[in-house]
Amino acid sequence: MDRISWKSTSGLALAAMVCLLSAPASAGITYNVTNDLGNQNGWSLAGTITVSEYGTFSGSGAITAITAIDLTASKEDVNHRYNSVADTKLYGVLSANPATLILPAGQLELWQNSTSSIQWYKGSGAFYYYAVWDSETLWNSGDFSPIVDGALVLGTAVPEIDPAGIGSVLALVTGALGLLERRRLKTA
């Protein structure tokens, strides 16, 4: 590696480190949705729900704590995608912690349009789990799993990549490249 390419390589590495270290924090907390195969009438549910922050949210209608939805219900070669937050509603309590997104009480409704939704309901001793697409019922179950401490576990946290960790790796690689360049110059 000649001196000019070393300078441009180290400059690029430094620029990448600055960009990564100055990147803003995550725009929310993302959870992989629970895929309760036993209660979904042969449908599989995959995707994520993103909330703005950790905490307990109470609602009686529209909920702004949910900032993104990207769910797909699949059965054989049929896929239905739910990705609208415009008509998401909470009637009760939703709780987001570092490990799970849970519904301790009430009902959460994720509407794609006026005829397509996924809904979870947890009342006193009663559970309700429902999905519909264009007025056709995909599943309608009086059960839901998993339940932890009486609350429906709607999702588990997606591990985040720590920007400080990425910066450390880039610093290590840049340092190693510097040592190799120094060794090359010393032997030349």
C-alpha positions as CSV (number, residue, x, y, z in Angstrom):
1,M,0.0,0.0,0.0
2,D,1.6,3.3,-1.0
3,R,1.5,6.4,1.2
4,I,-1.3,8.1,-0.8
5,S,-3.7,5.2,-0.5
6,W,-2.9,4.8,3.2
7,K,-3.8,8.5,3.8
8,S,-7.1,8.1,1.9
9,T,-7.9,4.9,3.7
10,S,-7.3,6.3,7.1
11,G,-9.3,9.4,6.1
12,L,-12.2,7.3,5.1
13,A,-12.0,5.2,8.3
14,L,-11.9,8.4,10.4
15,A,-14.9,9.9,8.5
16,A,-16.9,6.6,9.0
17,M,-16.1,6.7,12.7
18,V,-17.3,10.3,13.1
19,C,-20.5,9.6,11.2
20,L,-21.3,6.5,13.3
21,L,-20.4,8.1,16.6
22,S,-22.5,11.2,15.8
23,A,-25.5,9.3,14.6
24,P,-28.7,10.0,16.5
25,A,-30.1,7.5,19.0
26,S,-32.7,5.0,17.8
27,A,-36.0,6.5,16.9
28,G,-37.8,4.0,19.2
29,I,-37.8,0.5,20.7
30,T,-38.6,-2.3,18.3
31,Y,-40.2,-5.6,19.3
32,N,-40.6,-8.8,17.3
33,V,-44.3,-9.6,17.4
34,T,-45.4,-12.9,19.1
35,N,-46.2,-15.6,16.6
36,D,-48.8,-17.7,18.4
37,L,-49.1,-20.5,15.9
38,G,-51.4,-22.6,18.0
39,N,-54.1,-19.9,18.1
40,Q,-53.8,-18.4,14.5
41,N,-55.9,-20.9,12.5
42,G,-52.8,-22.0,10.5
43,W,-51.6,-18.5,9.9
44,S,-48.1,-17.3,10.8
45,L,-47.5,-13.8,12.0
46,A,-44.1,-12.1,11.6
47,G,-42.8,-8.6,11.9
48,T,-42.3,-5.8,14.3
49,I,-44.0,-3.2,16.4
50,T,-42.0,0.0,17.4
51,V,-42.9,2.2,20.3
52,S,-41.5,5.7,21.0
53,E,-40.1,4.9,24.5
54,Y,-40.1,2.5,27.4
55,G,-43.1,3.0,29.8
56,T,-46.7,2.3,30.5
57,F,-49.2,3.8,28.2
58,S,-52.9,4.1,29.0
59,G,-55.5,4.9,26.3
60,S,-59.0,5.2,25.3
61,G,-58.6,5.5,21.6
62,A,-55.7,6.5,19.3
63,I,-52.3,5.8,20.7
64,T,-49.2,7.7,19.6
65,A,-46.7,5.6,21.6
66,I,-46.7,3.1,18.7
67,T,-44.6,4.7,15.9
68,A,-44.3,1.9,13.4
69,I,-45.9,-1.4,12.6
70,D,-44.7,-3.9,10.0
71,L,-46.5,-7.2,10.3
72,T,-47.3,-9.9,7.8
73,A,-49.8,-12.7,8.2
74,S,-49.0,-15.6,6.0
75,K,-50.7,-18.9,5.1
76,E,-49.4,-21.1,2.3
77,D,-48.9,-18.6,-0.6
78,V,-51.1,-15.8,0.8
79,N,-49.6,-12.8,2.6
80,H,-51.4,-9.9,4.2
81,R,-49.3,-6.9,5.4
82,Y,-50.3,-4.6,8.2
83,N,-48.1,-1.5,8.3
84,S,-50.4,1.4,9.1
85,V,-50.2,3.3,12.4
86,A,-52.9,5.8,11.4
87,D,-55.8,4.0,13.1
88,T,-54.0,2.1,16.0
89,K,-56.1,2.2,19.1
90,L,-55.6,1.3,22.8
91,Y,-58.4,0.8,25.3
92,G,-56.6,0.0,28.5
93,V,-52.9,-0.4,29.3
94,L,-49.8,-1.2,27.1
95,S,-46.4,-1.6,28.7
96,A,-43.0,-1.4,26.9
97,N,-39.9,-2.5,28.9
98,P,-36.4,-3.5,27.7
99,A,-37.4,-7.2,27.2
100,T,-41.1,-7.3,26.2
101,L,-44.1,-5.4,24.9
102,I,-47.1,-6.5,27.0
103,L,-50.8,-5.9,27.3
104,P,-51.7,-6.2,31.0
105,A,-55.3,-5.2,30.6
106,G,-57.6,-3.9,27.8
107,Q,-57.5,-4.1,24.1
108,L,-55.0,-3.2,21.4
109,E,-56.2,-2.7,17.8
110,L,-53.8,-2.4,14.9
111,W,-55.9,-1.3,11.9
112,Q,-54.6,-1.5,8.3
113,N,-57.8,-0.1,6.9
114,S,-61.5,-0.1,7.9
115,T,-61.9,-3.8,7.1
116,S,-58.5,-5.2,8.1
117,S,-57.1,-5.4,11.7
118,I,-55.3,-7.5,14.3
119,Q,-56.7,-7.2,17.8
120,W,-55.6,-8.5,21.2
121,Y,-58.0,-8.3,24.2
122,K,-57.2,-9.2,27.9
123,G,-60.1,-8.8,30.3
124,S,-60.7,-10.4,33.7
125,G,-60.2,-14.0,32.9
126,A,-61.0,-13.7,29.2
127,F,-58.6,-13.5,26.3
128,Y,-59.5,-12.5,22.7
129,Y,-57.1,-12.7,19.7
130,Y,-58.5,-11.7,16.3
131,A,-57.2,-11.0,12.8
132,V,-59.2,-10.0,9.8
133,W,-58.3,-9.0,6.2
134,D,-60.9,-7.3,4.0
135,S,-63.7,-8.5,6.3
136,E,-62.5,-12.1,6.0
137,T,-61.6,-13.6,9.4
138,L,-58.0,-15.0,9.5
139,W,-58.3,-16.2,13.1
140,N,-60.6,-15.7,16.0
141,S,-59.3,-17.3,19.2
142,G,-60.4,-17.2,22.8
143,D,-56.8,-18.0,23.8
144,F,-53.4,-16.4,23.5
145,S,-49.9,-17.5,24.4
146,P,-47.5,-16.5,25.9
147,I,-49.0,-15.0,29.1
148,V,-46.6,-13.7,31.8
149,D,-47.9,-12.6,35.2
150,G,-51.4,-12.4,33.7
151,A,-50.3,-10.1,30.8
152,L,-50.3,-10.9,27.1
153,V,-46.7,-10.8,25.7
154,L,-47.2,-9.1,22.3
155,G,-43.5,-9.0,21.4
156,T,-39.9,-9.4,22.5
157,A,-37.3,-6.7,22.1
158,V,-35.1,-6.7,19.0
159,P,-31.4,-6.4,20.1
160,E,-29.9,-3.0,19.2
161,I,-26.5,-2.4,17.9
162,D,-24.6,-0.1,20.2
163,P,-23.0,2.8,18.2
164,A,-20.2,3.0,20.8
165,G,-19.4,-0.7,20.1
166,I,-19.2,0.0,16.3
167,G,-16.9,3.0,17.0
168,S,-14.6,0.7,19.1
169,V,-14.4,-1.8,16.3
170,L,-13.5,0.9,13.8
171,A,-10.9,2.3,16.1
172,L,-9.4,-1.1,16.5
173,V,-9.3,-1.7,12.8
174,T,-7.8,1.7,12.1
175,G,-5.2,1.1,14.8
176,A,-4.3,-2.2,13.3
177,L,-4.0,-0.7,9.8
178,G,-1.7,2.0,11.3
179,L,0.5,-0.7,12.9
180,L,0.8,-2.6,9.6
181,E,1.7,0.6,7.7
182,R,4.3,1.5,10.3
183,R,5.8,-2.1,10.0
184,R,5.8,-1.7,6.2
185,L,7.6,1.6,6.4
186,K,10.1,0.2,8.9
187,T,11.0,-2.8,6.6
188,A,11.2,-0.6,3.5
